[in-house]
Amino acid sequence: MDLDLTILSIPAFALLMVVESVLTARRRARGYAVKDTATSLAMGVGNVVINLGMKGVHFLLLTAVSGFAVIELGGSWWEWILLLLGTDLCYYWFHRLSHEVRFLWAAHVNHHSSRRYNLSTALRQSWTTPFTTLLFYWPLALIGFSPVAILTAIAINTVYQFWIHTELIGRLGPLEWVLNTPSHHRVHHGRNVEYLDRNYAGMLITWDQLFGTFEPERAPVDYGLTKNIATYNPVRVAFHEWAAMIRDARAADSWRAAVEYWLQPPGWSPDGSSLTARQMRERLDPSAVDVAG
């Protein structure tokens, strides 16, 4: 099962973080900070615990959908390749919409809340995305992939993304054309205006190139949120955007505006007093904004 794969990876995660911390210290690079790392680890532990229950819910949902499957797929090697590609495509849209729809962003934002970028940042996982994830992978079951295979493919996709959370690895030559790499993912974690809402890929950067959301790493990356939060409290990190979104909706002067605070992109406001990432990029360079957003 995918849960076993994730748990079995924990010793490797820990070892690689130790190695990275030693290397960054030797290079006098900006590496780990105790409070920041502790927050990331607390978020990761919380995510694992919540997933213990939600994986079962996800399995039941996928099982229900698989009753309507178009075809029944087995476990041949080429079907696994198709499943991994399909899972990566579902992840792209899950990740992209988690930046473009505020209630999904409320679940995802904590992953971007660190101002540092190292392997511990990969473990700064949400306590609420185990719920929002349910919305995105069921088409794979409808096609005909088994629930166990889907959950395993999701875990493979997740484990892959651990190593790309580092500043120690530069560009990787021709691999940059196909794979999601540390360089591509550094861009995704940047609060630089030109980097906002870019490079959503899980394993293959191909999806960003195809859907117009790719941005190469050029300028030095300034990590964090457009409005950073001054806290290491994991509970506040986990729920600060949910609280802000609910406050905005309750203060709205109409039901429509209240609903839009949940469904519009982060930064949206009825009077335009705050800006979305797209609006920020338009102000930076109107010609650089494509139809993909």
TIBAKE-437352 format. One record per residue: x, y, z of N, C-alpha, C in turn; residue in three letters. Coordinates in steps of 0.1 Angstrom, whole numbers, plus 5000, padded with zeros to 4 digits. Layout:
XYZXYZXYZALA;...
//
This chain:
500849885000500050005000500950125000MET;500350244995501050364994501550415008ASP;500750395018501050445032502450375036LEU;502550245033503850185036504950245029ASP;504850275016505850345009506250475015LEU;505250555019505550685025506350665038THR;505850575047506550555060507950495058ILE;508050405048509350345046510350445041LEU;509950555036510750665031511250755042SER;510650755053511050845064512450835068ILE;513050715070514450715074515350775063PRO;515050755051515850815040515650975040ALA;514451015043514151165044515051225055PHE;515051155067515851205078517351205075ALA;517851105069519251095066519651205056LEU;518851225045519151325035519051465041LEU;518151495051518151625057519451645065MET;519951545072521151555079522351585070VAL;522351515059523451535049523351675043VAL;522151725040521951855035522351965045GLU;522051945057522352045067523852055069SER;524551945068526051945069526652015057VAL;526151985045526752045033526452195033LEU;525252235037524952385037525752455047THR;526052395058526952455069528352465063ALA;528852365057530252375051530352485040ARG;529252495033529352595022528852735027ARG;528552745040528152865046526852925038ARG;526052835034524852865027523752885037ALA;522652945032521452965041520752835042ARG;520952765053520352625054519252615064GLY;519452545074518352515084518352615095TYR;517152635101516952705113516052625122ALA;516452615135515752525144514252535144VAL;513752665146512352685148511652655135LYS;512252695124511552675111511552525108ASP;512552455110512552305108511652235117THR;511552275129510652215139509152235134ALA;508852345129507552375124507252285112THR;508152275103507952185091507752035096SER;508551995105508451855110507051835117LEU;506651935125505351915131504251915121ALA;504351995111503351985100503351855093MET;504551795091504651665085504051555093GLY;504251555106503751455115502251465115VAL;501651585116500251605116499651555103GLY;500251575092499751535079499651385079ASN;500751315084500751165084499651115092VAL;499451165104498451125113497051135107VAL;496751255101495451275095495251185083ILE;496351155075496251065064495950925068ASN;496250885080495950755084494450725083LEU;493650825086492150805085491650835071GLY;492250945065491750995052492150895040MET;493150825042493450725031492350625030LYS;491850585041490750485041489550545034GLY;489250675037488050745030488350755015VAL;489650785012489950794998489850664991HIS;490250554997490150424992488650384989PHE;487750424999486350394997485750474986LEU;486150594984485650684973486050624960LEU;487350594959487850534946487250404943LEU;486950324953486250194951484850214946THR;484150314952482850344947482850384932ALA;483750474929483850524915484250414906VAL;485050324910485550214901484450114897SER;483350124904482150044900481550094887GLY;481950214883481450264870482550274860PHE;483650204862484850214854484450174839ALA;485150244830484950224816485450094812VAL;486650064816487349934814487949884826ILE;488449764827489149704838490549694834GLU;491449764841492849764838493649674848LEU;494549594843495349504852496549574857GLY;497649504858498849564864500149544855GLY;499949544842501049534833501949664833SER;503149644828504149754830503649884822TRP;503049864810502549984803501350054809TRP;500549974817499450034824499950114836GLU;501050064842501650144853502250274848TRP;502750274836503250394830502150494828ILE;501050444822499850524820499350584833LEU;499250494843498750544856499650644862LEU;500950634861501850734867501750864859LEU;501550864846501350984838499951044842LEU;498950964843497651014847497651074861GLY;498251004870498351064884499151194884THR;500151204876500951334875500051444869ASP;499251404859498351514854497351554864LEU;496751454871495751494881496451584892CYS;497651544896498351624906498551774901TYR;498951784888499151924882497852004884TYR;496751944881495452024883495052044897TRP;495351944905495151964920495952074925PHE;497252074921498152174926497852314920HIS;497552324908497252444901495952514907ARG;494952434909493752484915493852514929LEU;494852454936495152484950495852624951SER;496252674940496752814940495752914934HIS;494752864927493852954920492452964926GLU;492152874936490852874943491152894957VAL;490552994964491053034977490852924987ARG;489652854987489552754998490452634996PHE;490852614984491952514982493352564986LEU;493552694983494752764987494852765003TRP;493752775009493752775024494352645029ALA;494052535022494552405026496052395022ALA;496452455012497852435006498852535011HIS;498452655015499352765017500452745027VAL;500152655037501252635047502452575041ASN;502352505030503552445024504452555018HIS;503952675016504752785011505152885022HIS;504852855034504952955045506352975050SER;507252875047508652895051509452985042SER;510253065048511153155041512453095037ARG;512652965041513752885038513352775028ARG;514352725021514052625011515052515013TYR;514652405019515552295021514652165022ASN;515252055024514451925024513451925035LEU;513651995046512551995056511352065051SER;511452155042510352225036509352135029THR;509952025023509151925017508151855026ALA;508551855039507751785049506651885055LEU;506752005052505752105057504452085049ARG;503751975053502551935046501351985053GLN;500251995045499052055051498251955059SER;497552005069496651915077495251915070TRP;494951985060493651985053493651945039THR;494851935032494851885019494451735018THR;494551655029494051515028492551515025PRO;491851625028490451635025490151685011PHE;490951785007490751844993491251754982THR;492251674986492751574976491651484970THR;490551464978489551374974488851414961LEU;488951544958488251604946488951564933LEU;490151514933490951514921491351384914PHE;491451274922492051154916490951054912TYR;489651074914488650984911488550954896TRP;488851044887488851004873489650884869PRO;490750864876491650744874490850614877LEU;490050624887489250504890488150484880ALA;487650594875486550584864487150524851LEU;488350554849489050504837489150344838ILE;489550304850489650164852490850114861GLY;491650214866492750174875492150134889PHE;492850044895492349994908492650094919SER;491850104929492150204940493450184947PRO;493950064949495250034955496350094946VAL;496250064933497250114924497250264923ALA;496150334924496050474924496650534936ILE;496350484948496950534960498450514960LEU;498950404954500350374953501050474944THR;500350504933500950604923500950744929ALA;499950774937499950904944501150914953ILE;501450804961502550804970503950814963ALA;504050744951505250754943505450904939ILE;504350964935504451104930504851194942ASN;504351164954504651244966506151224970THR;506551104970507951074974508951134965VAL;508651134952509551194942509751344945TYR;508751414950508951554951509751594963GLN;510151504972510951534983512351594979PHE;513051534970514351574966514451704959TRP;513351754954513451884946513352004955ILE;513251984968513252094978514652114983HIS;515452164975516852194979517452304970THR;518452374977519152474969520552424965GLU;520852304970522252244967522452194953LEU;521352164947521352104933521052214923ILE;521952234914521752334904520852284892GLY;521152334880520452284869520952154864ARG;520152064858520451934855520451904840LEU;520852004832521051984818519751944811GLY;519851844802518651804794517451754803PRO;517751704815516651664824515651774827LEU;516151894826515352014829514152024819GLU;514351964807513351974797512151894800TRP;512351784808511251694810510851684825VAL;511751674833511451644847511251774855LEU;510451764866510451864876511651854884ASN;512451964885513751954891513852054903THR;514852054911515052164921514952304916PRO;515552324904515552454898514052504895SER;513352414889511952444885511052464898HIS;511352384908510452394920510852514929HIS;512152554928512552674935511652794930ARG;511452794917510652904912509252894918VAL;508752774919507352764924507252814938HIS;508252804946508252854960508653004961HIS;508853064950509253204951508153304953GLY;508353414960507353514961507653634952ARG;508753614944508953714933507753714924ASN;507353834920506053844912506053754900VAL;507253754893507253674880507253524883GLU;507453484895507353344899506053294905TYR;505153384908503953354914503053254905LEU;502553154911501653064904502253004891ASP;503452954893504252894882504752764886ARG;505052674876505652544878504952454888ASN;503752414885502952334894503252184893TYR;504152144885504452004882504751924894ALA;504351794893504751694903506051634899GLY;505951544889507151474884507651524870MET;506751564862507051604848506751754846LEU;507751834842507551974840506751994827ILE;506551884819505851884807504551954808THR;503851924819502451974820502452134821TRP;503452194827503552334828503852394814ASP;504752324807505052374793503852364784GLN;503052254786501852234778500752334781LEU;500552364794499452444798499752594800PHE;501052634797501452774797501752824811GLY;502152744821502452794834503952774838THR;504752754828506152724830506952864831PHE;507852864841508752984842510152934846GLU;511152964839512552914843513052994854PRO;514052944861514753014872515753114866GLU;515453234868516453344864516953424875ARG;516053504881516453594892516553504905ALA;517353544915517453474927516053464934PRO;515753354940514353334945514253384959VAL;513153464961512853504975511653414979ASP;511953334989510953234993509953285003TYR;508753225003507753255012506453305005GLY;505653375013504353415008504453565004LEU;503553614996503453754993503253845006THR;502553785015502453845029502753735039LYS;504053735043504553635052503853635066ASN;503753525072503253515086504353505096ILE;504253575106505353585116505053485128ALA;505053355125504753255135505453125131THR;505853055142506252915140505352815147TYR;504152865151503152785157502452705146ASN;502652565147502052485136500552495134PRO;499852525145498452535144498052665137VAL;498752775140498452895132498952885118ARG;500052815115500452795102499452715094VAL;498852615100497952525094496652595090ALA;496152685099494752735098494652885096PHE;495752955094495653105094494853155082HIS;495053085070494353125058492853095059GLU;492552975065491152945067490453055075TRP;491153095086490553195095490353325087ALA;491353365079491353495072490153485061ALA;490053375054489053355044487653365050MET;487453305062486153305069485853445073ILE;486853515078486653655083486153745071ARG;486853725059486553805048485153775043ASP;484753645043483453605038482353665048ALA;482553655061481553705070481453855069ARG;482453925065482354075064481854125051ALA;481654025042481154065028479754125029ALA;479554215019478254295020477154225011ASP;477454105006476454024999476853874999SER;475853794997476053654997476953614985TRP;476853684974477653654962479153684965ARG;479353794972480753824975481353724985ALA;480453684995480953585005481353454998ALA;480553414988480853284981482153304973VAL;482253424967483453444958484753454966GLU;484653494979485853494987486353344988TYR;485453254987485953114988486353054974TRP;485753104964486053044950486953124941LEU;487053254944488053334936489453304940GLN;490453354932491853324936492153404948PRO;493253354955493753434967494053574963PRO;493753664971493953804968492853884962GLY;491753804958490653864952489853944962TRP;489354064958488454144966487354204957SER;486154224962485154284954485454424948PRO;486254504956486554644951487954654945ASP;488654544944489954544938491054604947GLY;490754614960491654674969492854584972SER;492754454969493854364970493954294957SER;495154234954495454184941495754034941LEU;495253974930495653834928496953824922THR;497553694921498853684915498853724900ALA;497753694893497653734879497753884878ARG;496953954886496954094886498354154889GLN;499054094898500354144901501354124889MET;501254014882502053994871501654084859ARG;500454114858499954214848500554344850GLU;500654384862501254514866502754514864ARG;503354404866504854394864505154394849LEU;504454314841504654314827503454264820ASP;502554344815501354304809501554204797PRO;502654224790502854134778503253994782SER;503653974795504153844799503053754804ALA;501853804806500653724811500053654800VAL;500053514801499353444790497953404793ASP;497353334784495953304786495753204797VAL;496753134801496653034811496553094825ALA;496853224826496753284839498153304846GLY;
//
